[in-house]
Amino acid sequence: MGMMQAPLNSWMMFDHAERYFPDTEVVTQVGPQDRHRYTYSDFSRRTQQLMHALDSLGLDQGAPVATLAWNGYRHLECYFGIPCTGRVLHTLNPRLPTPDLEFIIQDADDVVIFVEENLLPVLERVRGALSGVRHIVVFSQDVPPTELPNVLSYEQLLASQPPTYPRRNIPEDTTFGICYTSGTTGRPKGAEYTHRSTYLHALTTTSGAATGMGPQDCTLAIVPMFHVNAWGSPFAATMVGAKQVFTGPNMDPPTIVRLLEEEQVTLATGVPTIWAGVAEELSRSQVRLPHLRFLMAGGSQPPMALIERYEREFGITLVQGWGMTETSPVMSMAWPKHKMLGWDPDRIRQQVRIKAGLPLPGADVKVVDDQGEEVARDGAAIGELLVRGPWVIDRYRGGASPERFTDDGWFRTGDVATMTSEGYFVIVDRTKDLIKSGGEWISSVDMEGDIMAMPGVLEAAVVAIPDEKWQERPLAAVVPRPGVEVTLELVREHLTARGWEKWQLPDRLEIMDAVPKTGVGKFDKKVIRARYGTVAPTDR
């Protein structure tokens, strides 16, 4: 006796939505007041037209096809149209510095780039890197004016194509897509996902251990589709037939709150800086969101003060998830266990919500010391976080950074972590962001979270500054609320009251209008280091 052999590929996700949820909506904010609406039936028809269009361009199997686009329905069509024809989906981040974007386009060997019309200037500034690109397809009705060569209109390209496409039997180990790391410590590195890994990641993230996403849900992926495939949310939502809502380029808090309310969103994903802005808008507008099951925060640890605010002021659960580009990305979520449901809310927040979470089924995690031995699961012993699993890469594209992969099959994350006896792990800091003062380590992440608990503080980032005696000392860069004065003395007093020792307190305070952020909304500490002449990771 045996089981049917069904390859786990993109068609298993794509087919299901149109077949069983043809009238479920996909909604995109296309302007300040306008939304585009269509159904999975419409989406399926247009995506199959795109598949024919890709064939008509004469692209080889396995050819990398890039997107440079916001979150929206056309981008979703590319998410499936490209891999369902055996080509490779490569998402480009329009917010990257020019040298990084040029490097990524050339390193991936992109042959076609699909681009939003308002992002054409991004391609124009990297024109020198486009020699291998045969076609540029603009998300527009007509070919817009541009000096770029070989430009086509997306809508014109689709218009003449048939609405059905024969299903391809794509082997599950075929490359599905490429995402590049942020390149914070050198050149960006390519992570290549397979059809199998993408399917398994999507399936697992719909489980109760992750989002519990199903046909009853409406999702809002605020995390960009050019950043680790929007954490896989578009694949998972399409697979289970959930309604999907996209912001387009409109990621301001008032627009997000209107979408959450008017489209009856049940779960949404974004970085903590987004949720901080949404909290301010919810407080201002007094909007309530009875349909919302929870918000997922990732990319960096949400401050405890933000988690508490959502629960106490709005009755909303903010759940932390953790992952990396190299892990597709979601590896864990911070849900409480059944035995914890009767715990006091403060205890839940301290022992569960503020953690990176419990590993998802299929994800394997351990914390090791310098000798590679697992540290005690006591919530105190620190070490490097190692991960492995069916949606974790086993090498970078081109063989870059082989030292990140162990001989026995683990990926070295570069995160410093602890593990509790319950199995929850905590990211203490990135290795490069820890502050070493007098031989002892200070967590910049923990200090940032506690500073942002000050009523007068909107944002805070902490980096190391050189010190002749202690090697490194903390610098706090703070964004005060309007009309509020924040001083070094007040910050030190606040941290002392929250249990920080005198030797750990920041020696310097810088007031900023806004903390610099990366293209995906994380605090950009390399910019802060450059601005204030602090210690770079390579100097240690």
N, C-alpha and C positions, 0 to 999 in steps of 0.2 A: 504494500500500500504506500502511496505517496501523496504529495500535495501538488497542486497546480503551480507551475512556474510562471509567475507574472512579474515582469521587470518593473521595479519601482522607479518610474520615470515621470517626467513632467505631464504626460498625457493622463496619468491617473489622477492628478490634481485638476487638470483643465477640463476633462470630460464631465466630471461629476457635477460641476456647478450648472452647466447648461442643461444637463439631462434631468436633474431633479429640482433645480431652483431657477427655472428660466425667467420668472417674473420678479426675482429679488433684485433690489436696486443697487447700483454703484453711483455714488454722488460725488461730484468734484466742484469745489469752490473755484470758479474761473475768473472772478472779478470781485470787487468789493461788495457788490449786491447780487451777483449772478451765480447760479449753480447749474452745472450740466448734470442731467440725469439720464441714465439708461439702465437696461436690465442685463442680467447675465446672458440672456438670449442675444441681445444686441452685441454685448462684449464678445461672445463666442463667434458670431458671424464676422465681426470686424477683425478679430484676431486671426481667424482662418484666412481672411483676405490678406492680412499681413504675411502669413506663412507663404502664400503664393507669391506675394511681392518679393519676398526675400529670395525665393527660387529664381524669379525673373531677373534679378540682379546678377545671377551667375556666381553666387557665393559657394565656396567649397564647404563640405561637411567639416565641422570643427572650427570654422572661421569665427574669430572674435568680432562681435558686433556690439558697439558701445551705445550707451544712452547718456545724455547730458540733459537732465530733465527734473522738474519738480514732481511732487506727488500728484498723480492724476490718472484719469482713465486711459489716456494714450500710453502713458508709461506702463500701466498695468497690462495693456495689450502687448507691449514689447516684452514684459516679464515672462509671458507664455509663448508668444509667437516666435521668439528667437530660439529658445531651447527646444520647443516642440518640433523644430525642423532640423535639429541636430547641430545648430550653431551654438555659440557660447555667448551668454549674456554678460556684458561688462559694464557696470555702472560707474560713471565718472562724477566726481564731486566738483561742482562749479565754483566752490569757495576755496579750492586749493591754490596755493601760490603757483605762479606761472611755471617755474622750473619743475615742480612736482607733477603738475598736470602734463607737461610736455614729456617728462620721463615715463609716466604711466601709459600714455597713448602709444608711445613707441615700444615700450617693454611688452605691452600686451599684443602688439601687432594688429591693432584694430583696423578693419577694412571698411567698415561703415560706421557712421556716427549718427544716431537719431538725436535731435536737439530741439529744445524749446526755442521759439522765435526770439524771445527776449534774452536768450542766452547765446545768441550768435556772436555778440562781442567777445565772449569768453573764447570761442574758437578762433576768432579773428586775431586775438592776441597770442595764440599759440600756433599760428599758421605754419611756422617753420617746422613743426613736428607732425604735419599732416601729409607728408609725402607718400605714406603707405595707405592712406585713406582713399578709397575709390569713389565713395558717394557720401554726401552729407544730406540727410533727410530731415527737413524742418517740419515740426508739428504746426502746420498751417494749411489753409485752403489753397493758397497760391504760392509760387516761388517768391520769396521776399527779396528786396534789393540787398545784395552783399557782394563783396569782392572775392569771396571764397569760391573755389572751383567745384564743379560737379554737384550742384545743389538741386535737390528735388523737393517737391511738396508731398508731405505725408498723405494728405487726403486725395490728391491726384494719383498717387502711387497705388492706393487701395481701391480707388473707384472702379477700375476696370477688371478687378480680380474676382474669381468665383467665391461664394460665401461658405463653401465646404472644402475641407482638405483631408486627404486620406491619412488616417492615423499611422504614424511611423513606429516601428518596433525598435525603439532606441535602447541599446544595452544600458543597464543601470549604472555601470561604472564609467559611462561616457561623461566628459566634463560638461557640467551644466552652466557654470558661471565663474567669474573672477571678481573678487573684491580686493582692494589694496588697503594695507594698513595706513595709519595716519602719517607715518614717517617722522615721528617726533624725535627719534634718535638715529637719524640717517635716512637713506633713501626708502621710500615706501616699498613694501614687499607684497607680492601677489599671493593671495590665498585662493586656490582653485577648488570649487565644490563640484561634486558629482550629482547626477540625477538621484542616485540612491540616498546620498547624504542629505540632499535638499528635501526629499520626500520624508525621510525619517525625522528630520528636524521639524518639519511642518506638522507631522502627525503627533509627535511628542509634545509640541507646544500647544496643541489643542487639548491635551489631557488635563485631568483635574489637578495634576501635580504642577501644572503651569497656568494656563489661562482658563481652561474649561470651556474653550470657545466652541460654539455649535450653531446650528441654523437659526436659533432664537436670538442670536447676537447681532449687534451693529458695532463695527469696529471703526476707530479713528486712529490711523497711524500718523502721528505727528513727526515721529523720527523719520528723517528723509529716506526716500527710496534709494538714494544714491549712497546711503550709509549702511553697509552690511545688509542690503536687501530689506531695509525697514524692519530689521530684526526678524525677518521671515513672515511678518504679519500678512502681507498680501497673498502669499502662497497658502498659509494656513486658512485664511478667511475664504478664499476661493474654493479650497478643498472641501470645506464643510458647508458652503453655501451661506455664509454670513453676509449681511448687508455691509458694504464698505463705503466709508466716507473719507475723502481726501481734501486737504487744505489748498492744493495748488501752491502758488508762492505766498499765499496769504496766511502767515504764521503768527500774526499778532494776537494777543490774548482776547480782545473783544470778538474777533472772528472765530477763534477756537471755542469760546464759551457759547456763542450762538449756534455753532454746529453741534456741540454736545447737547444743547437743549432742544433745538428744533428737529434734529434728525434722530433724537432719542437714542443716542449712543450708549452702549452698555459697557464697553471697555475701550481704553485708549492708551497709547504708548508714547512716551516722550522722555527727554532728559530732565533732570531736576530743575535746571534754569527755566525751562518752559513751564513746569508746574508751579514754580514760584511766581511767575508772571500771571498765570491763570488764577492762582489763589488771590492775588491782588484784585483782579477783575471780578471774581466771584464776590468778594467782599464789597466792592464798589457798587456792582449791579444788583446785588441781593438775589441773583438767579439761583434756583435750586435744581438739582439734577436727580430726580427720583428714579430714573431708568438706569442710572450708572451703577454697575456692579463694583468696579474698582478702576483705579489708574495704575499703570505699570511705569515705574521709573527705572532707568538704566543709564549706562554710559559713565556714571559716577555715583557715589553714594549720596542719597538724599539726606539733608540735615534732619536730625531728630526733630528740630523745631518745626520743620515743614510737615513731617508725618503727623505730628501732634496737631498742628493747625488744621489740616484737612479733616482729621477725625473729630476734633472738638468744635470747630466753627462750621463745618459743612456736612458732617456725618459721612465723609467719603474715605474709603480705605485706599491708601497709597502703598503699593507693594513694590518692594525692590526686587529687581532681577539682575543677574550678572552674566557677562559673556564677553567675547572678544571677536574681532574679525576672524581670527584663526579657528574659532569654535562655532561659526555659522549664524548667529553668535550665542543663542541662549543656552546656558548650562545649568542655571539654578534659579529658584524663586523662593521668596521668604514667606511661605505660608506656615501658620502654626499647625502642630500636630493635634489630633483629636483630644488627647489628654490635656492639652493646654487651653481648650476653649473656655474653661471656667476661670482662667487666670484673670487677675486684675489687668485692665488695659495698659497700665504703665509697665507691668512686668512683660506683657506681650511685646510692647514696643522695644523694651530693652533687650529681651532675649531672642526676639524673632525679627521684628520689622526692620531694625537697624542692621541686620546681618545681610550678607550677600545671598544667603538662602541655603536651602537643601538642594543637593544635586538632583537633577531630573532623572527619571529612569533611562538607563543607557549612558549616562554621564558618570565618569569615574574621576574622583578628586582626592588629592592628598597634599599634605603640607610637610615639607622635608627640611632638614637642617643642611649645613654646608657639606656634610658627609653623605647626603642622600638618604638619611634615615628619617622615618616619620617621627614628627614631634608629638608630644603628649596632647591628647584631645581634652585639654583643660581650659580652653578659652584664653590662655595666657602665653603659652609657648609659641613663638613666632618662627616662621620659616618661609620658604618659597612655595608658591602654589603651583602644583603640577596637575595636568588634566589629560584625559584621553577619552575616546568614545567614537561612535560611528559617524559623527558630524564634526570631528576635529581633524584638521589637516595633518598629514604625516610628513610634509615638506613644503617649502615655499616654492613658488614658480621660479625656475632657473637655478634652484638649489641654494638660494641665499640663506645665510645665517644657520648653517647646519647645527651649530652648538645649542640651538633652542630645542633640539629633539634628542631625547635620551636613547641609548642603545636598546633599552627594554620597552620602547614604545610610548613614552610620555612626552607631552609638550610642556616646556618650561615657560610659564606665563610672564615672569618678571614681576609678578605681584607678591608682596609680602603679606602673609595671612596668618590667622589663627583658626583653630577648629575646636568647637565645643563638644562636650560629651554627647550631645543630642545629634551631632552631625552637621550643625549649621557652621558655615565658615564665614569669616570676616576678613575683608580686604583692609589691612592696616594701612597700606600705602603702596604706590608704585615704588620699586627699588630706587628709581632715580629721583623720587620726590621726598623720601625720608630725609630727615634732618639729623645729622650725627653731631651731637654736642658733648664734648668731654668724654667721648667713648660710649655715650648712651644715645638711643634712638628716640626721636620725637616724631609722631605721626602728624603730617600736615593735614591729612583728611579729617582726623578727629578734631584738631584745633579749628579748622574751618567750620565744621559743623557746630561747634560750641560758640564760636564768635557770631555765627548767623542766628543763634538763639537770642542775641541781644535785641531788644525791642526796636532799637534805633538803627539796625543794620539790615540792608537788603541783600548784599553779597559780600563774600570774603574769600580771599585766596591767601595761602601761606607758602612761602618759599624760603630757602636757606640763603643767608648772607655770610660771607667769610668772616672769621674771627681769629685773631692771632693766638689767643689763649685757648679757646674752646673748639677751634676748627670751624664750626658752623653755629649760627644762631638763627632763630626764626624772625622773618619779616612778615608782617600782616598787611595785606593790601585790602582796604575796606571801602565799600560803597555805602554811605549813610542814607537813611531815608531823608526826603526833602525837609529842610529846616531843622535837622537834628545834628548836633555836634558830637562827634566821636573822637575821643583822645586815647593816646596810648595808655594813660593811667586808668581810664575807664575800662578799656579792653583787658588790661592786666587784672583789675579788681574783679571783673566778671569771670574770667577764667579761673582765678583763685577760688571764687565761690563755687565753681563747678568741679573743684577737686584737683586742678593742675598745680604742680609743685612750682616753687619760685624759679628753679633753674630751667624749667620748661617754657616760661613765659616769653612772649616776643620782645625783642630789644628795640624794634623799630616799627613804626606805623606809617603807611602811606595811604592818603585819601584819594580815591579814584571816582570818576563819573560813572564808569562801568568796568567790570573785570573783563579783560580781553577774552574772547571765546574762539574756539576752533570752528571749522565749518559745520560741525554737528552739534554745537552748543555747549561743549565742555569748556572748563576754564583752561586757557592757553598759557600755561606757566612759563613756557619758553619766551613768550613776549614779555611777561613780567620780569623774568630774569634779565633779559636784554635791556629793559627800561631802567632797572635799578642797579645794574651791575652786580647781580648776585651770582651764586655758585651754579655753574652749569653741570649737568650730570657727568660730562666727560672730564670735568676737573677733579673728580673724586678719586 
